[in-house]
Amino acid sequence: MKQIILLLLFAVTCQKMTYGQSALPELGVCANLDKSMLVKKAGYSFIQPTVSEVLQPMIADSSFNDEKTKNSDVAVSVVNVFIPGTIKTTGPEMDEATIINYATTVFQRAQRLNIPLIVFGSGASRHIPDGFNRDTAFSQFVHISKKLAALAAQYHVVLALESQNKTECNFLNTLKECIAVAEAVNHPNFKITVDIYHMMRENEPASVVLEGAKYIYHCDIGEKEDRTAPGVVGDDFTPFFKAFQKIGYTGKIALECRFKDLETELPLAMRTIREQWQAALDKP
C-alpha cells in the first residue's frame, strides 16, 4: 500500500513539473526602431516595427537603407502592417500582380535582414467595399493568401494572419474567422497571430485559441478599453495565457499598445505579464 501511495505521489509530482515547464514566451514591443534602446533597457528581447519602416517596399533597391535595422539594440525578428491600404486584397480593385510584386520585395528584404515573421493584419487592405459580396471577398482573400504563402516559403518567411475588431475593419474580425482562412490556405508558411486586444474587443473567448492550436504562431497584446499596456488598467489575461500553455505555445508575445510613457509602462507590462503567466500556470 505504501508503495502505491509513493508511486501516486511521484506521478503527481512529475505531472506538475512537466506542466510547470511551460516557459514564459519571449517578450517584445511594437515600436519604431528609434525606441530600441528603451526596449532593451526594459528587458525585452525584440522589437516589432512596421514593414514600411524596416523593409521600405515602395523604395527602389538602390535607395533601400537597412542601417537602422542592423544597428537596432534588440533583435528585429518580426514586422507588422504587411500590406498598405492602397493595395487591395478584396473587392473589385484587387490586382494579383500588384500584390505579388509588392510582396516579393517585402520577402526578399525580410530574408536579407533575417526577419522570419511578418504579421498580416492590413485591415485597410482587406476591408470589403460597400456592396461587395462577402463570400466573393473571402474567396479572393484565400486565393491571394495561398499565392502569398507559397511566395513567402521561397524566402523562408512566415505570414501570420491577425484578426482586427469591427472598429478597425469589416472583415476577419475574430480569431475564429482567421482560423477558417488558415484552414482554407493550408500552407506551413501561413499561420495566425493571436491579438488578445482584438479578441477582447470582440468578446471572443480564450477557448478559441485551443481551436486554432495548429496554426497559432505569434501573439500581440494590449488592454481592452484603450489598448493600454498590460498593468495600466489591470486587465486579466490569465485565461488567454492558460490557453497558450495548454497548446504548448512556443512563439513570442509583443506589446502592441498605445503607450504614453515607455519608460514606466514597459517595466510595468513585463511585470504584469510575468505575474499573470505564472498565475495561469498555477491554475488547475
TINU-177320 format. One record per residue: x, y, z of N, C-alpha, C in turn; residue in one letter. Coordinates in steps of 0.02 Angstrom, whole numbers. Layout:
> X  Y  Z  X  Y  Z  X  Y  Z  a
...
! end
This chain:
> 42  -61  0  0  0  0  44  63  0  m
> 95  59  43  140  116  47  174  130  -20  k
> 192  75  -55  225  84  -120  177  116  -171  q
> 114  97  -169  64  126  -214  57  201  -202  i
> 53  221  -138  47  291  -120  107  331  -145  i
> 167  302  -134  228  335  -156  230  343  -232  l
> 207  291  -268  205  296  -341  156  349  -365  l
> 98  353  -330  49  404  -348  76  474  -336  l
> 110  484  -279  139  549  -264  193  567  -315  l
> 232  518  -335  284  529  -385  254  550  -452  f
> 199  516  -470  166  532  -534  138  602  -534  a
> 107  622  -478  79  690  -472  135  742  -476  v
> 191  728  -442  247  775  -442  275  783  -512  t
> 282  727  -548  308  730  -617  262  769  -662  c
> 197  759  -652  148  795  -693  153  870  -681  q
> 160  890  -618  167  962  -602  231  990  -631  k
> 285  952  -628  349  976  -654  344  986  -729  m
> 313  937  -763  307  942  -836  265  1002  -855  t
> 209  1010  -820  164  1065  -835  198  1132  -821  y
> 237  1133  -767  270  1195  -747  326  1216  -793  g
> 343  1173  -840  396  1189  -887  371  1233  -945  q
> 308  1253  -943  281  1297  -995  311  1367  -985  s
> 368  1378  -1017  407  1438  -1004  372  1501  -1031  a
> 386  1557  -999  360  1621  -1022  387  1634  -1093  l
> 343  1652  -1139  367  1666  -1208  414  1726  -1209  p
> 453  1730  -1262  497  1787  -1273  453  1850  -1282  e
> 473  1904  -1249  433  1965  -1249  466  2020  -1290  l
> 424  2057  -1328  448  2112  -1368  398  2169  -1370  g
> 413  2219  -1410  372  2280  -1411  363  2304  -1483  v
> 301  2319  -1501  287  2351  -1566  305  2425  -1559  c
> 356  2446  -1594  379  2515  -1589  425  2531  -1647  a
> 437  2595  -1658  484  2617  -1709  555  2599  -1686  n
> 600  2592  -1735  668  2571  -1720  705  2619  -1674  l
> 686  2683  -1674  721  2730  -1631  706  2719  -1557  d
> 660  2673  -1542  644  2656  -1472  679  2593  -1449  k
> 724  2567  -1490  755  2502  -1474  796  2504  -1410  s
> 828  2561  -1395  867  2566  -1333  822  2561  -1272  m
> 764  2595  -1273  717  2591  -1218  690  2519  -1210  l
> 676  2487  -1267  652  2419  -1266  703  2372  -1233  v
> 766  2381  -1251  819  2341  -1222  827  2356  -1147  k
> 825  2419  -1130  833  2440  -1060  780  2408  -1015  k
> 720  2400  -1042  665  2371  -1002  668  2295  -1000  a
> 715  2265  -1036  724  2193  -1032  690  2152  -1085  g
> 663  2184  -1136  631  2147  -1191  684  2125  -1242  y
> 669  2071  -1277  721  2042  -1320  712  2057  -1394  s
> 654  2085  -1414  646  2102  -1485  600  2162  -1492  f
> 604  2193  -1551  561  2249  -1568  523  2230  -1631  i
> 461  2254  -1636  418  2237  -1693  395  2301  -1728  q
> 435  2326  -1774  416  2387  -1811  374  2368  -1872  p
> 359  2418  -1914  317  2405  -1972  359  2385  -2033  t
> 325  2352  -2079  356  2335  -2143  381  2398  -2178  v
> 341  2450  -2177  360  2511  -2214  423  2543  -2185  s
> 432  2540  -2119  492  2570  -2089  554  2528  -2103  e
> 549  2463  -2096  607  2420  -2099  623  2396  -2170  v
> 572  2375  -2207  583  2345  -2272  571  2392  -2330  l
> 538  2448  -2318  531  2503  -2366  513  2477  -2436  q
> 459  2439  -2443  443  2407  -2507  426  2455  -2564  p
> 410  2517  -2548  393  2564  -2601  455  2601  -2627  m
> 513  2584  -2598  576  2617  -2617  617  2569  -2660  i
> 649  2595  -2711  690  2554  -2756  749  2525  -2718  a
> 775  2469  -2743  832  2436  -2711  891  2483  -2702  d
> 901  2526  -2752  959  2571  -2750  954  2622  -2693  s
> 894  2634  -2668  884  2683  -2614  870  2650  -2547  s
> 864  2583  -2546  848  2547  -2485  904  2552  -2435  f
> 887  2572  -2374  937  2581  -2321  918  2538  -2261  n
> 961  2491  -2245  947  2445  -2189  990  2457  -2128  d
> 1025  2514  -2126  1072  2527  -2071  1036  2532  -2003  e
> 979  2566  -2000  943  2572  -1937  922  2504  -1910  k
> 902  2460  -1954  882  2393  -1933  942  2354  -1907  t
> 997  2357  -1944  1057  2321  -1923  1085  2348  -1857  k
> 1073  2412  -1844  1100  2443  -1783  1051  2443  -1724  n
> 996  2409  -1731  947  2405  -1677  978  2375  -1615  s
> 959  2399  -1557  986  2375  -1493  957  2307  -1474  d
> 901  2288  -1504  872  2221  -1493  856  2191  -1561  v
> 841  2127  -1561  827  2092  -1624  764  2120  -1658  a
> 768  2126  -1724  709  2141  -1764  688  2075  -1796  v
> 648  2037  -1759  632  1969  -1782  561  1963  -1808  s
> 522  2017  -1801  452  2018  -1825  438  2089  -1851  v
> 399  2093  -1905  374  2158  -1928  299  2151  -1939  v
> 263  2208  -1937  191  2205  -1947  168  2258  -1997  n
> 102  2264  -2006  71  2308  -2056  99  2289  -2125  v
> 82  2229  -2146  111  2199  -2206  94  2236  -2270  f
> 30  2243  -2285  8  2273  -2349  -28  2339  -2336  i
> -9  2393  -2369  -42  2457  -2357  -113  2459  -2386  p
> -152  2507  -2362  -221  2513  -2384  -228  2530  -2457  g
> -175  2555  -2488  -178  2572  -2560  -176  2511  -2605  t
> -158  2453  -2576  -156  2391  -2614  -210  2346  -2587  i
> -263  2334  -2626  -322  2298  -2602  -316  2223  -2610  k
> -335  2187  -2557  -335  2114  -2560  -407  2085  -2563  t
> -456  2129  -2564  -525  2110  -2579  -557  2164  -2622  t
> -613  2147  -2654  -650  2197  -2692  -631  2201  -2765  g
> -664  2244  -2802  -654  2250  -2875  -585  2277  -2894  p
> -551  2311  -2848  -485  2340  -2863  -428  2293  -2847  e
> -444  2234  -2821  -392  2186  -2805  -355  2164  -2868  m
> -289  2173  -2869  -248  2156  -2927  -192  2109  -2905  d
> -196  2048  -2926  -149  1997  -2903  -76  2014  -2919  e
> -64  2038  -2979  5  2054  -2999  36  2108  -2955  a
> -4  2159  -2938  21  2212  -2895  39  2185  -2826  t
> -4  2143  -2799  8  2114  -2733  71  2071  -2734  i
> 78  2029  -2783  136  1984  -2787  201  2023  -2796  i
> 200  2074  -2839  260  2115  -2848  281  2149  -2783  n
> 231  2177  -2749  245  2209  -2685  272  2159  -2634  y
> 239  2102  -2627  259  2052  -2578  328  2023  -2593  a
> 344  2017  -2656  411  1991  -2674  466  2036  -2646  t
> 457  2101  -2652  505  2148  -2624  509  2141  -2548  t
> 451  2136  -2516  448  2128  -2443  485  2065  -2421  v
> 471  2009  -2453  500  1946  -2432  575  1943  -2447  f
> 595  1971  -2504  667  1972  -2520  706  2010  -2467  q
> 680  2068  -2447  715  2109  -2398  711  2080  -2328  r
> 655  2046  -2313  650  2013  -2248  702  1957  -2243  a
> 711  1920  -2296  762  1867  -2296  832  1898  -2289  q
> 844  1952  -2324  909  1986  -2321  925  2008  -2251  r
> 874  2029  -2213  884  2054  -2145  870  2001  -2091  l
> 860  1939  -2112  847  1884  -2065  786  1897  -2022  n
> 732  1921  -2053  668  1931  -2019  621  1875  -2042  i
> 608  1826  -1999  572  1766  -2021  496  1770  -2016  p
> 469  1824  -1985  397  1826  -1972  367  1894  -1989  l
> 312  1893  -2025  275  1954  -2042  203  1946  -2020  i
> 180  1992  -1978  111  1991  -1955  67  2020  -2010  v
> 15  1983  -2028  -30  2001  -2083  -96  2026  -2055  f
> -96  2091  -2036  -158  2123  -2014  -188  2159  -2074  g
> -160  2217  -2089  -177  2253  -2152  -252  2263  -2161  s
> -285  2290  -2110  -357  2299  -2111  -382  2342  -2168  g
> -347  2396  -2183  -368  2440  -2237  -363  2406  -2305  a
> -315  2361  -2312  -307  2324  -2374  -363  2273  -2385  s
> -382  2239  -2333  -431  2186  -2340  -503  2209  -2328  r
> -512  2272  -2310  -579  2299  -2298  -624  2288  -2359  h
> -682  2258  -2348  -728  2242  -2403  -767  2305  -2423  i
> -764  2325  -2486  -800  2385  -2508  -876  2377  -2499  p
> -909  2432  -2487  -983  2431  -2480  -1015  2398  -2540  d
> -1061  2352  -2527  -1098  2320  -2581  -1064  2260  -2612  g
> -1001  2248  -2593  -964  2192  -2622  -982  2128  -2585  f
> -991  2074  -2621  -1012  2010  -2592  -958  1983  -2545  n
> -979  1965  -2484  -931  1942  -2433  -902  1874  -2450  r
> -942  1830  -2478  -916  1765  -2497  -863  1771  -2552  d
> -875  1817  -2598  -826  1830  -2651  -762  1857  -2620  t
> -769  1903  -2572  -711  1932  -2539  -671  1878  -2502  a
> -706  1833  -2469  -671  1778  -2434  -632  1736  -2484  f
> -664  1719  -2540  -630  1679  -2591  -569  1715  -2619  s
> -576  1780  -2631  -520  1820  -2655  -462  1818  -2605  q
> -479  1828  -2542  -427  1832  -2491  -392  1765  -2482  f
> -429  1711  -2483  -398  1645  -2478  -353  1632  -2539  v
> -378  1649  -2598  -339  1639  -2659  -272  1676  -2656  h
> -274  1739  -2639  -211  1777  -2638  -167  1756  -2579  i
> -197  1734  -2525  -158  1710  -2468  -121  1646  -2486  s
> -151  1603  -2525  -116  1543  -2548  -55  1562  -2590  k
> -64  1611  -2634  -8  1635  -2676  47  1665  -2632  k
> 26  1705  -2583  74  1737  -2539  112  1687  -2495  l
> 76  1636  -2472  108  1585  -2431  162  1548  -2470  a
> 146  1529  -2531  195  1494  -2573  255  1539  -2588  a
> 242  1603  -2600  296  1650  -2613  339  1660  -2550  l
> 307  1667  -2492  343  1676  -2429  389  1617  -2416  a
> 366  1557  -2433  407  1497  -2421  473  1499  -2460  a
> 471  1530  -2519  532  1535  -2560  585  1576  -2524  q
> 563  1621  -2481  611  1665  -2445  615  1649  -2371  y
> 588  1591  -2352  592  1567  -2282  560  1617  -2233  h
> 502  1643  -2254  464  1690  -2214  397  1658  -2197  v
> 372  1673  -2137  305  1651  -2117  260  1712  -2112  v
> 199  1707  -2141  147  1757  -2133  101  1734  -2077  l
> 84  1780  -2032  39  1762  -1977  -21  1809  -1977  a
> -78  1784  -1999  -139  1823  -2007  -166  1844  -1939  l
> -187  1908  -1935  -212  1937  -1872  -284  1961  -1880  e
> -326  1945  -1833  -394  1972  -1832  -393  2045  -1812  s
> -443  2083  -1834  -449  2153  -1814  -522  2167  -1798  q
> -534  2200  -1742  -603  2210  -1719  -642  2257  -1766  n
> -707  2257  -1758  -752  2292  -1804  -742  2367  -1808  k
> -711  2397  -1758  -699  2469  -1761  -641  2485  -1808  t
> -602  2435  -1828  -544  2446  -1871  -551  2416  -1940  e
> -594  2365  -1947  -601  2331  -2011  -669  2295  -2013  c
> -693  2279  -2072  -757  2244  -2077  -750  2172  -2101  n
> -689  2145  -2096  -676  2078  -2121  -625  2043  -2078  f
> -637  1981  -2061  -593  1941  -2017  -585  1976  -1950  l
> -641  1985  -1916  -642  2021  -1852  -624  1976  -1793  n
> -627  1910  -1802  -615  1865  -1746  -561  1814  -1763  t
> -533  1787  -1710  -484  1733  -1719  -516  1673  -1753  l
> -578  1659  -1737  -613  1603  -1767  -616  1610  -1844  k
> -629  1671  -1867  -631  1683  -1940  -562  1674  -1971  e
> -510  1695  -1935  -442  1687  -1960  -423  1613  -1963  c
> -448  1573  -1916  -436  1501  -1918  -466  1472  -1982  i
> -525  1495  -2000  -557  1470  -2062  -515  1486  -2123  a
> -484  1545  -2124  -440  1563  -2180  -378  1517  -2180  v
> -347  1509  -2122  -287  1466  -2117  -302  1395  -2139  a
> -360  1370  -2120  -380  1303  -2141  -387  1299  -2217  e
> -416  1351  -2246  -426  1352  -2319  -360  1359  -2357  a
> -315  1399  -2330  -250  1409  -2362  -207  1347  -2355  v
> -206  1319  -2295  -173  1254  -2283  -101  1253  -2308  n
> -61  1298  -2281  10  1302  -2302  53  1314  -2240  h
> 110  1281  -2234  152  1288  -2174  180  1358  -2164  p
> 181  1400  -2215  206  1468  -2208  150  1518  -2198  n
> 90  1493  -2185  33  1537  -2171  5  1518  -2103  f
> 16  1561  -2053  -4  1546  -1985  -49  1602  -1958  k
> -56  1605  -1892  -101  1653  -1860  -66  1690  -1804  i
> -79  1756  -1800  -62  1796  -1742  -124  1804  -1699  t
> -119  1784  -1637  -173  1796  -1589  -163  1867  -1561  v
> -209  1912  -1576  -207  1979  -1547  -258  1981  -1491  d
> -234  1979  -1430  -280  1974  -1372  -323  2036  -1366  i
> -297  2094  -1383  -336  2156  -1381  -397  2149  -1427  y
> -386  2128  -1489  -442  2122  -1536  -491  2068  -1513  h
> -466  2013  -1485  -510  1961  -1460  -555  1988  -1405  m
> -527  2027  -1359  -566  2054  -1304  -617  2105  -1329  m
> -597  2145  -1378  -644  2195  -1406  -704  2161  -1438  r
> -693  2101  -1464  -748  2063  -1495  -780  2014  -1446  e
> -760  2018  -1383  -786  1972  -1331  -778  1899  -1351  n
> -722  1884  -1382  -708  1816  -1405  -673  1777  -1350  e
> -698  1719  -1332  -669  1682  -1275  -600  1655  -1291  p
> -560  1648  -1238  -492  1622  -1246  -493  1550  -1271  a
> -548  1515  -1262  -552  1445  -1285  -543  1437  -1360  s
> -554  1491  -1398  -544  1487  -1471  -470  1474  -1487  v
> -426  1495  -1443  -354  1481  -1452  -343  1406  -1458  v
> -380  1367  -1419  -372  1294  -1421  -394  1267  -1489  l
> -445  1298  -1518  -471  1275  -1583  -420  1286  -1639  e
> -381  1339  -1633  -333  1355  -1685  -262  1336  -1670  g
> -253  1289  -1623  -186  1273  -1597  -134  1261  -1651  a
> -152  1223  -1703  -102  1203  -1753  -78  1262  -1797  k
> -116  1317  -1795  -98  1375  -1838  -68  1433  -1798  y
> -74  1432  -1733  -55  1491  -1693  21  1496  -1686  i
> 47  1555  -1704  120  1562  -1713  148  1623  -1676  y
> 106  1672  -1662  129  1735  -1634  73  1765  -1592  h
> 90  1814  -1551  39  1847  -1509  55  1921  -1500  c
> 5  1963  -1509  9  2034  -1490  -38  2044  -1431  d
> -22  2092  -1388  -62  2101  -1328  -71  2175  -1311  i
> -129  2192  -1284  -144  2260  -1260  -209  2256  -1221  g
> -221  2302  -1176  -282  2301  -1136  -342  2322  -1177  e
> -401  2300  -1155  -461  2303  -1196  -487  2373  -1212  k
> -491  2416  -1164  -528  2479  -1173  -493  2527  -1220  e
> -430  2542  -1205  -394  2592  -1245  -327  2566  -1271  d
> -320  2501  -1274  -258  2469  -1296  -198  2492  -1255  r
> -209  2503  -1191  -155  2521  -1146  -111  2460  -1133  t
> -51  2473  -1107  -4  2418  -1093  -30  2377  -1035  a
> -15  2312  -1034  -35  2270  -978  -13  2300  -911  p
> -61  2303  -864  -46  2331  -798  -70  2401  -788  g
> -82  2439  -842  -103  2509  -835  -174  2511  -806  v
> -220  2472  -835  -289  2468  -809  -296  2408  -762  v
> -263  2354  -780  -266  2294  -739  -305  2237  -769  g
> -311  2234  -835  -348  2180  -868  -317  2112  -850  d
> -360  2062  -847  -339  1994  -831  -329  1954  -895  d
> -267  1936  -909  -251  1898  -969  -242  1823  -955  f
> -252  1803  -892  -237  1734  -874  -276  1682  -914  t
> -339  1694  -933  -373  1643  -974  -338  1631  -1041  p
> -311  1684  -1071  -275  1678  -1134  -208  1643  -1123  f
> -174  1662  -1070  -110  1630  -1055  -119  1556  -1040  f
> -174  1540  -1005  -188  1470  -990  -199  1431  -1055  k
> -235  1462  -1101  -246  1429  -1166  -181  1418  -1203  a
> -136  1468  -1201  -71  1460  -1232  -32  1402  -1201  f
> -35  1399  -1135  1  1345  -1100  -27  1277  -1119  q
> -92  1273  -1128  -124  1209  -1146  -103  1185  -1216  k
> -92  1232  -1262  -72  1212  -1330  4  1207  -1338  i
> 40  1219  -1283  113  1216  -1287  143  1270  -1330  g
> 117  1330  -1324  138  1386  -1366  212  1400  -1357  y
> 248  1407  -1413  320  1421  -1411  338  1485  -1449  t
> 287  1524  -1468  300  1586  -1504  317  1644  -1457  g
> 313  1705  -1485  329  1765  -1448  265  1802  -1428  k
> 273  1850  -1382  219  1897  -1365  246  1968  -1373  i
> 212  2008  -1413  232  2078  -1424  180  2125  -1395  a
> 202  2175  -1359  158  2228  -1336  140  2271  -1396  l
> 75  2273  -1413  53  2319  -1466  3  2366  -1432  e
> 29  2422  -1407  -9  2465  -1362  -4  2538  -1381  c
> -50  2577  -1354  -47  2649  -1360  -10  2676  -1298  r
> 55  2680  -1305  96  2699  -1248  93  2775  -1236  f
> 97  2793  -1173  104  2863  -1155  173  2877  -1126  k
> 201  2828  -1092  267  2836  -1062  302  2768  -1062  d
> 343  2757  -1113  376  2693  -1120  419  2675  -1060  l
> 453  2724  -1031  500  2709  -977  465  2681  -916  e
> 404  2700  -903  368  2672  -846  322  2614  -865  t
> 294  2616  -925  245  2566  -945  277  2500  -967  e
> 337  2503  -996  369  2440  -1017  387  2395  -958  l
> 418  2422  -905  431  2378  -847  367  2353  -814  p
> 316  2396  -810  252  2376  -781  221  2319  -821  l
> 222  2325  -887  193  2273  -930  230  2207  -922  a
> 296  2210  -920  335  2148  -912  319  2114  -846  m
> 316  2154  -793  300  2126  -727  230  2095  -727  r
> 183  2130  -758  113  2106  -760  108  2041  -798  t
> 141  2037  -856  138  1976  -897  171  1918  -861  i
> 228  1930  -829  261  1877  -792  217  1850  -736  r
> 187  1896  -698  144  1876  -641  83  1838  -665  e
> 52  1862  -719  -9  1830  -743  6  1763  -779  q
> 63  1759  -811  83  1696  -841  92  1643  -787  w
> 124  1662  -732  134  1615  -676  67  1598  -644  q
> 23  1648  -637  -43  1635  -608  -81  1585  -651  a
> -74  1590  -716  -107  1543  -761  -78  1473  -752  a
> -13  1469  -743  19  1404  -730  -7  1372  -666  l
> -19  1413  -616  -40  1389  -551  -113  1367  -549  d
> -152  1389  -600  -222  1369  -602  -229  1297  -625  k
> -275  1260  -596  -284  1190  -616  -312  1184  -687  p
! end
